[in-house]
Amino acid sequence: SNEVSKKSVDSFKTVEGRFKEIRFNRSRDQNYQLISGAIKKNDINKLNSACLKFKELYSKLVDSNIFSRSTDYKLLFEGCFPLNPLSTFTLINISEKVAQNERTLFTFISDTEENSLNSFIRKNSSGLRNRDSIYDYFSPLMHNDDDKDIHDIWVRAEAVLSVISDQLERKIIKSLAVIRMINDYAKLSPNADNIALALV
């Protein structure tokens, strides 16, 4: 079946240049709405109480220039909980760059594998799902990505990760890698503050 799949891909590549690519772009708030709708919330009071624990983080993010002034913060903070808002931002951008049928924004939320949001919730994990999990989940696609820049960033990140065992340092490397892949330094620069906010 792999051979058939490869033949299909090769056949498509011979004609893909004849077609004009049209991207369907949703607004950020529309993306937040989609993510919020995909995350089941059973107890609103418990949700509100959990969100209060991260009030300081949310306040810092409102003051940052990462999100636009028109952002629906209630939707971003409460609707997308337990995703760290920076993870939500990262998930949208990384999935647009590398997602394929088997791994998408929605499979990250619903999948049962170790690095998914669903797995995090099912384990009753405390805290927020942070950016490094998005690197881990989409890593197989980054490894095979046709975009040379994304692939090269992944290769360099993996080389560093292969010699680091400290968990915090590993999270920082993964966070830096996805920031570089997103490549929107006007909104999300690879500075110490943005790294720290993604590791709460």
Disulfide bonds with the S-S distance in Angstrom:
none
